[in-house]
């Protein structure tokens, strides 16, 4: 049902209590002013906007889940958030074969998991073998990073050789993600569901001390930790003694708890919350997410979306700036391509996505989709109508889609909104039971396009072979040279829009509210939080 302008305004007003702010820049400091040298000790009380879904880093998908799980696991490599460079962590060095099929890692000596067992090349093998066994339904991102995985060989105690049957140039960056973080054998031996209960054993700077599903999680500092990433701001143990995560879904309650001193940091700080946070000496930190922006994955096998001319006509039909200005506010970014602008190898496609409803209408006219009596276009008796399946993983989704619905109605397209729960969303995504699917994926590598669009990936558009696109996706996996790989990824970005597989809307970012005494809350390269350097002044 199409909503009137005043009903949309009411929806936007309601969103003010729940939306997530996106910052255009990056600010990873803790609070204003100079707080002096870091002080160890204290407990950080953090308010999550949604409940973590699983304590296992390999199965972590939502930002709120990754904020927790990232802290207990180390990765083979890290990624510098400023330069995008891959840097040492558990692996002190590595070699990549010219054909990008074999990756050999030399591990740091003396690293132990929190159960006291030593990190060895066997740990790498067991972690990757167990991840593949979890399967794509449970660990979609992790499994996509291990596409064509043959196996891992322990060349010696501290040398692990990872082999693939096909080139896999994206794998080196994938080893910096929490989803491929290295876990102890006691965790790798557990079945998928058991790995979500808070008993995961990693080598990270924190350990789980409690996990209450849908409610809270508590982490404790790992005593004796000395093998931090080269990206970290200091070496040795983390500063904080504990981190207490609680789930506070109401934005006003989160902000009030931060301002009153009941919490030290919160997720999803809103524009209208900033004055209250700043009045008590705090600040809002924000950074843009790399990866794919929020948008419609268009199922090319369903209804009028079978017509490529329809899919392409939708690109200029959206006023993305209006989405930002009306629903989200000036701190948000609208999508300008099939990758978010913070992603390495991003291609600016703003000209392709420029708002031009007359162009959209002319394209639909030419394709034979003509306005009916009610304004909705038809062709051969079929209405130009399709649904979009979405969930509230991002609080602004519904209001954005309601305004999108109005914009499309203006060119004669009937968009129906299908709001589902998180589990329903996953089930529909896995079976491709939707006309279009609304979402995003975060990763600081352009290979996220393969995860979403490749025939061997999620293929959320349910497409058949597109030789030029398939070839470019395969070649970027076989190319170690960053410049040559970026050219191939640029081709992929163009072809995704040329074939009408994706309808981008807005970019996602993270916005964190921190108290005045909370210092050095930092974003990693994929815009997730890293608390290793965080400390509390005056505790």
C-alpha positions as CSV (number, residue, x, y, z in Angstrom):
1,X,0.0,0.0,0.0
2,X,1.4,3.4,-1.0
3,X,1.7,5.8,2.0
4,X,0.9,9.5,1.7
5,X,3.5,12.2,2.4
6,X,2.1,12.9,5.9
7,X,2.2,9.2,6.8
8,X,5.8,9.0,5.6
9,X,6.6,12.1,7.7
10,X,5.2,10.3,10.7
11,X,7.3,7.2,10.0
12,X,10.4,9.4,9.7
13,X,9.5,11.0,13.0
14,X,9.2,7.6,14.6
15,X,12.5,6.6,13.1
16,X,14.2,9.3,15.0
17,X,14.0,7.1,18.1
18,X,15.6,4.1,16.5
19,X,17.6,5.0,13.4
20,X,21.4,4.5,13.1
21,X,23.5,7.5,12.2
22,X,26.1,7.2,9.6
23,X,29.2,9.4,9.8
24,X,30.9,10.7,6.7
25,X,34.3,10.7,8.2
26,X,36.3,8.6,10.6
27,X,37.0,9.5,14.2
28,X,38.6,6.8,16.2
29,X,39.7,8.7,19.3
30,X,38.0,8.3,22.7
31,X,37.0,11.7,23.9
32,X,38.0,15.3,23.4
33,X,41.1,16.7,25.0
34,X,44.3,15.2,26.2
35,X,43.7,12.6,28.9
36,X,47.3,11.7,29.7
37,X,49.0,8.3,29.4
38,X,46.8,5.2,29.3
39,X,45.7,3.8,32.6
40,X,45.3,0.0,32.9
41,X,42.3,-1.5,34.8
42,X,38.6,-0.9,35.0
43,X,35.5,-2.3,33.4
44,X,34.0,-0.9,30.1
45,X,30.2,-1.1,30.2
46,X,29.0,-1.2,26.6
47,X,25.4,-0.9,25.4
48,X,24.7,-2.9,22.2
49,X,21.7,-1.9,20.0
50,X,20.9,-5.6,19.2
51,X,21.6,-8.9,20.7
52,X,24.6,-10.8,19.4
53,X,23.4,-13.9,17.5
54,X,26.3,-16.3,18.2
55,X,29.5,-16.1,20.2
56,X,31.5,-17.9,17.5
57,X,33.7,-15.5,15.4
58,X,33.3,-17.9,12.4
59,X,29.5,-17.6,12.5
60,X,29.4,-13.9,13.4
61,X,27.5,-11.8,10.8
62,X,25.9,-8.7,12.4
63,X,28.0,-5.8,13.5
64,X,26.8,-6.1,17.1
65,X,27.9,-9.8,17.2
66,X,31.3,-9.0,15.7
67,X,31.9,-6.2,18.2
68,X,31.9,-9.0,20.9
69,X,33.4,-11.9,19.1
70,X,36.3,-10.0,17.5
71,X,37.8,-9.4,21.0
72,X,38.4,-13.1,21.8
73,X,40.1,-14.2,18.6
74,X,43.3,-13.3,16.8
75,X,43.7,-13.6,13.0
76,X,46.7,-14.6,10.9
77,X,47.0,-11.1,9.6
78,X,45.5,-7.7,10.3
79,X,44.5,-4.8,7.9
80,X,45.6,-1.3,8.5
81,X,42.4,0.8,8.5
82,X,44.3,3.9,7.1
83,X,46.2,2.3,4.2
84,X,44.4,-1.1,3.7
85,X,47.8,-2.8,3.9
86,X,47.9,-6.4,5.2
87,X,50.1,-6.6,8.3
88,X,51.5,-9.3,10.6
89,X,49.5,-10.7,13.6
90,X,49.7,-14.4,14.4
91,X,51.6,-14.9,11.2
92,X,54.9,-13.0,11.3
93,X,55.4,-13.4,7.5
94,X,53.8,-15.2,4.5
95,X,54.4,-16.1,0.9
96,X,51.8,-16.2,-1.9
97,X,52.4,-18.4,-5.0
98,X,52.3,-16.6,-8.3
99,X,49.1,-18.4,-9.3
100,X,47.5,-17.3,-6.0
101,X,46.7,-21.0,-5.1
102,X,49.2,-21.5,-2.3
103,X,49.6,-19.4,0.9
104,X,52.4,-20.2,3.3
105,X,52.3,-18.6,6.8
106,X,55.2,-18.5,9.3
107,X,53.6,-18.3,12.7
108,X,54.8,-16.4,15.7
109,X,56.3,-18.6,18.4
110,X,55.1,-18.6,22.0
111,X,51.4,-17.9,21.3
112,X,48.9,-19.8,23.4
113,X,45.1,-20.1,23.5
114,X,43.2,-19.3,26.6
115,X,43.0,-23.0,27.5
116,X,46.8,-23.1,27.7
117,X,47.3,-25.0,24.4
118,X,49.9,-23.7,22.0
119,X,49.2,-22.1,18.6
120,X,50.7,-24.3,15.9
121,X,50.3,-25.0,12.2
122,X,47.8,-27.7,13.2
123,X,45.6,-25.0,14.7
124,X,45.4,-23.2,11.4
125,X,44.5,-26.4,9.6
126,X,41.9,-27.4,12.2
127,X,40.3,-24.0,12.2
128,X,39.9,-23.8,8.4
129,X,38.8,-27.5,8.1
130,X,36.2,-26.9,10.8
131,X,35.0,-23.7,9.1
132,X,34.4,-25.4,5.9
133,X,32.5,-28.1,7.8
134,X,30.2,-25.5,9.3
135,X,28.9,-24.8,5.8
136,X,27.6,-21.7,4.1
137,X,24.3,-21.7,5.9
138,X,26.0,-21.2,9.2
139,X,29.1,-19.4,8.3
140,X,28.4,-17.7,4.9
141,X,31.2,-15.2,4.9
142,X,33.9,-17.5,6.3
143,X,33.0,-20.2,3.8
144,X,33.0,-17.8,0.9
145,X,36.6,-16.8,1.9
146,X,37.6,-20.5,1.6
147,X,36.1,-21.1,-1.8
148,X,37.9,-24.0,-3.6
149,X,39.8,-24.9,-0.3
150,X,41.9,-28.1,-0.7
151,X,43.4,-28.2,2.7
152,X,46.1,-27.0,5.0
153,X,49.4,-28.7,5.6
154,X,51.5,-28.4,8.7
155,X,54.9,-28.1,7.0
156,X,56.4,-27.9,10.5
157,X,55.2,-26.8,13.9
158,X,55.0,-23.1,13.0
159,X,54.6,-23.2,9.2
160,X,51.2,-23.7,7.6
161,X,50.6,-24.1,3.9
162,X,47.1,-23.4,2.7
163,X,46.1,-24.6,-0.7
164,X,43.2,-24.0,-3.1
165,X,42.2,-25.7,-6.3
166,X,41.7,-22.4,-8.1
167,X,43.4,-19.0,-7.7
168,X,42.2,-17.1,-4.6
169,X,43.9,-13.7,-4.4
170,X,41.3,-12.4,-1.9
171,X,42.3,-15.0,0.7
172,X,45.2,-12.9,2.2
173,X,42.8,-10.1,3.1
174,X,40.3,-12.7,4.3
175,X,42.9,-14.0,6.9
176,X,42.5,-10.6,8.6
177,X,38.8,-11.0,9.3
178,X,37.4,-12.3,12.6
179,X,35.5,-15.0,10.6
180,X,38.8,-16.7,9.8
181,X,40.3,-16.0,13.3
182,X,42.3,-19.0,14.6
183,X,40.5,-21.0,17.4
184,X,41.7,-23.8,19.7
185,X,41.0,-27.4,18.9
186,X,38.5,-27.7,21.7
187,X,36.3,-25.1,19.9
188,X,36.9,-26.5,16.4
189,X,35.7,-29.9,17.5
190,X,32.3,-28.6,18.6
191,X,29.2,-28.7,16.3
192,X,27.9,-25.4,15.0
193,X,25.1,-24.8,17.6
194,X,27.4,-25.6,20.5
195,X,29.9,-23.0,19.2
196,X,27.3,-20.2,19.8
197,X,27.1,-20.7,23.6
198,X,30.1,-18.6,24.8
199,X,32.7,-21.3,25.3
200,X,34.9,-20.4,22.4
201,X,38.6,-20.6,23.0
202,X,40.8,-18.2,21.1
203,X,44.2,-16.6,21.5
204,X,42.8,-13.0,21.7
205,X,43.4,-10.3,24.2
206,X,40.0,-11.1,26.0
207,X,38.2,-14.3,26.9
208,X,34.5,-15.1,27.5
209,X,33.5,-15.3,31.2
210,X,29.8,-15.3,30.6
211,X,27.3,-15.4,27.7
212,X,23.6,-15.0,28.1
213,X,21.9,-15.3,24.8
214,X,19.9,-12.2,23.8
215,X,20.9,-10.4,26.9
216,X,24.6,-9.9,27.8
217,X,28.2,-11.1,27.4
218,X,31.2,-10.4,29.7
219,X,34.8,-10.6,28.6
220,X,37.9,-10.6,30.8
221,X,41.4,-9.5,29.9
222,X,43.8,-12.3,28.9
223,X,46.7,-12.1,31.3
224,X,50.0,-12.7,29.6
225,X,48.9,-11.6,26.1
226,X,52.0,-10.3,24.2
227,X,51.3,-11.1,20.5
228,X,49.1,-8.2,19.4
229,X,48.7,-7.1,15.9
230,X,51.2,-4.7,14.3
231,X,48.2,-2.3,13.8
232,X,47.5,-2.1,17.6
233,X,48.5,1.1,19.4
234,X,50.5,-0.7,22.1
235,X,52.1,-4.1,22.9
236,X,51.4,-6.3,25.8
237,X,48.1,-6.9,27.5
238,X,44.9,-5.0,26.9
239,X,44.3,-2.1,29.3
240,X,40.8,-3.0,30.3
241,X,40.2,-5.6,33.0
242,X,36.7,-6.5,31.7
243,X,34.1,-5.6,29.1
244,X,30.4,-5.9,30.0
245,X,28.1,-6.0,26.9
246,X,24.4,-5.5,27.6
247,X,21.6,-5.3,25.0
248,X,19.8,-2.0,25.1
249,X,17.6,-1.8,22.0
250,X,15.9,1.5,22.8
251,X,18.1,4.4,21.5
252,X,16.9,6.9,24.1
253,X,17.6,4.5,26.9
254,X,21.1,3.8,25.6
255,X,21.8,7.6,25.3
256,X,20.4,8.3,28.8
257,X,22.4,5.5,30.3
258,X,25.6,6.9,28.7
259,X,24.8,10.4,29.9
260,X,24.0,9.3,33.4
261,X,27.2,7.3,33.8
262,X,25.6,3.8,33.7
263,X,27.3,3.0,30.4
264,X,30.7,3.9,29.1
265,X,30.0,3.5,25.4
266,X,27.0,2.7,23.2
267,X,26.2,1.5,19.6
268,X,24.1,3.5,17.1
269,X,24.3,7.0,18.5
270,X,21.8,9.3,16.8
271,X,22.1,12.9,15.5
272,X,19.6,14.1,18.1
273,X,21.5,12.3,20.8
274,X,24.8,14.1,20.1
275,X,24.0,17.3,22.2
276,X,23.1,15.1,25.2
277,X,26.2,13.1,24.9
278,X,28.4,16.1,24.4
279,X,26.9,18.0,27.3
280,X,28.3,15.4,29.6
281,X,31.8,15.5,28.1
282,X,31.3,12.6,25.6
283,X,31.4,12.4,21.9
284,X,30.2,10.5,18.9
285,X,32.7,8.5,16.9
286,X,31.8,7.4,13.3
287,X,33.3,5.6,10.3
288,X,32.0,4.4,7.0
289,X,31.6,0.7,6.3
290,X,33.4,-0.7,3.3
291,X,31.7,-3.5,1.2
292,X,28.4,-3.3,-0.7
293,X,26.1,-0.5,0.2
294,X,22.5,-1.1,1.2
295,X,20.5,-2.0,-1.9
296,X,18.1,-4.3,-3.7
297,X,19.4,-7.6,-4.9
298,X,17.0,-8.1,-7.8
299,X,15.9,-11.6,-8.5
300,X,16.1,-11.8,-12.3
301,X,13.9,-14.9,-12.4
302,X,10.7,-13.4,-10.9
303,X,7.9,-11.3,-12.3
304,X,8.7,-8.0,-14.2
305,X,12.3,-8.1,-12.9
306,X,12.9,-10.8,-15.5
307,X,13.1,-7.8,-17.9
308,X,16.6,-6.3,-17.9
309,X,15.2,-3.1,-19.2
310,X,13.0,-2.8,-16.1
311,X,16.0,-3.5,-13.8
312,X,18.1,-0.9,-15.5
313,X,15.3,1.7,-15.5
314,X,15.2,1.5,-11.7
315,X,18.8,2.8,-11.4
316,X,17.9,6.5,-12.2
317,X,14.5,6.3,-10.6
318,X,15.8,6.7,-7.1
319,X,16.6,10.1,-5.5
320,X,19.2,8.8,-3.1
321,X,20.0,12.2,-1.8
322,X,16.4,12.6,-0.8
323,X,16.7,9.2,1.1
324,X,19.6,10.7,3.1
325,X,18.1,14.1,3.6
326,X,14.6,13.0,4.5
327,X,15.2,9.9,6.5
328,X,18.7,9.8,7.7
329,X,20.1,13.4,7.9
330,X,23.2,15.2,6.6
331,X,25.8,12.9,8.2
332,X,24.8,10.0,6.0
333,X,26.2,9.1,2.6
334,X,24.1,7.9,-0.3
335,X,25.4,5.1,-2.5
336,X,27.4,6.1,-5.5
337,X,28.2,2.6,-6.9
338,X,28.0,-1.1,-6.4
339,X,30.7,-0.8,-3.7
340,X,30.7,1.6,-0.8
341,X,33.2,4.5,-1.2
342,X,35.4,3.2,1.7
343,X,36.2,0.0,-0.1
344,X,39.6,-0.6,-1.7
345,X,39.1,-0.6,-5.5
346,X,35.8,1.4,-5.2
347,X,34.6,2.8,-8.6
348,X,32.6,6.0,-8.6
349,X,29.4,5.3,-10.5
350,X,27.5,8.3,-9.4
351,X,26.8,9.3,-13.0
352,X,25.0,6.0,-13.6
353,X,23.0,6.4,-10.5
354,X,22.1,10.1,-10.9
355,X,18.4,10.8,-10.3
356,X,16.6,11.2,-13.6
357,X,13.0,10.0,-13.4
358,X,12.3,11.2,-17.0
359,X,15.1,8.8,-18.2
360,X,13.6,6.0,-16.2
361,X,10.1,6.6,-17.6
362,X,11.4,6.8,-21.2
363,X,13.2,3.5,-20.7
364,X,10.1,1.8,-19.4
365,X,8.0,3.3,-22.3
366,X,10.5,2.0,-24.8
367,X,10.4,-1.4,-23.2
368,X,6.6,-1.5,-23.6
369,X,5.7,-0.9,-19.9
370,X,2.9,1.7,-20.2
371,X,0.9,3.4,-17.4
372,X,-2.4,1.8,-16.5
373,X,-5.6,3.4,-15.1
374,X,-4.2,3.5,-11.6
375,X,-0.8,4.8,-12.7
376,X,1.0,1.5,-12.4
377,X,2.6,0.4,-15.6
378,X,1.6,-2.9,-17.4
379,X,2.8,-5.0,-20.2
380,X,0.9,-7.8,-21.8
381,X,-1.5,-7.8,-18.8
382,X,1.3,-8.0,-16.2
383,X,1.6,-5.2,-13.6
384,X,5.0,-3.6,-13.0
385,X,4.9,-4.7,-9.3
386,X,7.5,-6.5,-7.2
387,X,8.2,-6.9,-3.5
388,X,11.3,-6.3,-1.4
389,X,12.1,-8.6,1.5
390,X,14.0,-6.9,4.4
391,X,14.6,-7.1,8.1
392,X,15.5,-4.5,10.7
393,X,19.2,-5.3,10.9
394,X,19.5,-1.6,10.2
395,X,16.9,0.5,12.1
396,X,16.5,2.9,9.2
397,X,15.5,0.2,6.6
398,X,11.7,0.5,6.8
399,X,11.6,4.3,6.5
400,X,14.1,4.2,3.7
401,X,12.0,1.7,1.8
402,X,8.8,3.5,2.4
403,X,10.3,6.6,0.7
404,X,11.7,4.4,-2.0
405,X,8.2,3.0,-2.5
406,X,6.9,6.5,-3.1
407,X,9.7,7.4,-5.5
408,X,9.1,4.3,-7.6
409,X,5.3,4.9,-7.6
410,X,6.0,8.2,-9.3
411,X,7.4,6.4,-12.4
412,X,4.6,3.8,-12.4
413,X,6.3,1.0,-10.3
414,X,4.4,-0.7,-7.5
415,X,6.9,-1.7,-4.7
416,X,5.5,-3.9,-1.9
417,X,7.3,-4.1,1.4
418,X,7.9,-7.5,3.0
419,X,9.2,-7.1,6.5
420,X,10.4,-10.3,8.0
421,X,12.4,-11.5,11.1
422,X,16.1,-12.2,11.1
423,X,15.6,-16.0,10.8
424,X,13.0,-15.6,8.1
425,X,15.3,-13.3,6.2
426,X,18.1,-15.9,6.3
427,X,15.7,-18.6,5.2
428,X,14.4,-16.6,2.3
429,X,17.9,-15.6,1.3
430,X,19.1,-19.2,1.2
431,X,16.2,-20.4,-0.9
432,X,16.0,-17.2,-3.0
433,X,12.3,-16.9,-2.2
434,X,11.9,-13.2,-2.9
435,X,11.4,-10.8,-5.8
436,X,14.2,-8.6,-4.4
437,X,16.2,-8.7,-1.2
438,X,17.4,-5.6,0.7
439,X,20.7,-5.6,2.6
440,X,24.4,-4.9,2.6
441,X,27.7,-6.7,3.3
442,X,30.7,-5.3,5.0
443,X,34.2,-6.2,4.0
444,X,37.3,-4.1,3.2
445,X,38.0,-5.9,-0.1
446,X,36.2,-5.7,-3.4
447,X,35.9,-9.5,-3.5
448,X,32.7,-9.0,-1.5
449,X,31.1,-8.6,-5.0
450,X,32.0,-12.3,-5.6
451,X,30.4,-13.3,-2.4
452,X,27.2,-11.5,-3.4
453,X,27.0,-11.9,-7.1
454,X,29.1,-14.9,-8.3
455,X,27.4,-18.1,-9.5
456,X,29.5,-19.9,-7.0
457,X,28.7,-17.4,-4.2
458,X,25.4,-16.4,-2.8
459,X,24.2,-15.3,-6.3
460,X,21.4,-13.3,-4.6
461,X,20.1,-12.2,-8.0
462,X,19.6,-15.9,-9.0
463,X,21.2,-15.1,-12.3
464,X,22.5,-17.5,-14.9
465,X,25.9,-17.2,-16.6
466,X,27.0,-13.7,-17.7
467,X,30.4,-14.6,-19.4
468,X,32.0,-11.2,-19.0
469,X,31.1,-10.8,-15.4
470,X,32.0,-14.4,-14.5
471,X,35.4,-14.0,-16.2
472,X,36.2,-10.8,-14.4
473,X,35.2,-12.3,-11.0
474,X,37.4,-15.3,-11.7
475,X,40.3,-13.2,-13.0
476,X,40.4,-10.9,-9.9
477,X,40.8,-14.1,-7.8
478,X,43.8,-15.0,-9.9
479,X,45.5,-11.6,-9.8
480,X,48.0,-10.8,-7.1
481,X,48.9,-7.3,-8.4
482,X,46.7,-4.8,-6.6
483,X,46.4,-2.4,-9.6
484,X,45.5,-5.1,-12.1
485,X,43.1,-6.6,-9.6
486,X,41.5,-3.1,-9.1
487,X,40.9,-2.8,-12.8
488,X,39.1,-6.2,-12.9
489,X,37.0,-5.2,-9.9
490,X,36.1,-2.0,-11.7
491,X,34.8,-4.1,-14.6
492,X,32.8,-6.2,-12.1
493,X,31.3,-3.1,-10.6
494,X,30.2,-1.8,-14.0
495,X,28.8,-5.1,-15.1
496,X,26.7,-5.5,-11.9
497,X,24.9,-2.3,-12.8
498,X,24.9,-2.9,-16.6
499,X,23.0,-6.2,-16.0
500,X,20.6,-4.6,-13.5
501,X,21.6,-7.0,-10.7
502,X,21.7,-4.5,-7.9
503,X,19.8,-1.3,-7.0
504,X,22.1,0.6,-4.5
505,X,20.5,3.1,-2.0
506,X,22.6,4.3,0.9
507,X,26.0,3.5,2.6
508,X,26.2,2.1,6.1
509,X,28.5,3.4,8.8
510,X,29.0,2.9,12.4
511,X,28.4,5.6,15.0
512,X,29.5,5.0,18.6
513,X,28.7,7.2,21.6
514,X,31.5,7.3,24.2
515,X,31.7,9.0,27.6
516,X,34.3,11.6,28.4
517,X,36.4,9.1,30.3
518,X,36.4,6.4,27.6
519,X,39.5,6.7,25.6
520,X,40.8,5.1,22.3
521,X,37.8,3.1,21.1
522,X,39.0,2.2,17.7
523,X,37.5,1.0,14.4
524,X,39.3,-1.8,12.5
525,X,39.5,-1.8,8.7
526,X,36.0,-3.2,8.3
527,X,34.5,-0.5,10.6
528,X,34.1,-3.0,13.5
529,X,35.3,-2.1,17.0
530,X,38.6,-3.2,18.5
531,X,38.9,-2.7,22.3
532,X,42.5,-3.7,22.8
533,X,43.8,-0.1,23.1
534,X,40.7,1.2,24.9
535,X,41.1,2.5,28.4
536,X,39.2,4.5,31.1
537,X,40.6,7.7,32.6
538,X,40.0,8.4,36.2
539,X,38.5,5.1,37.0
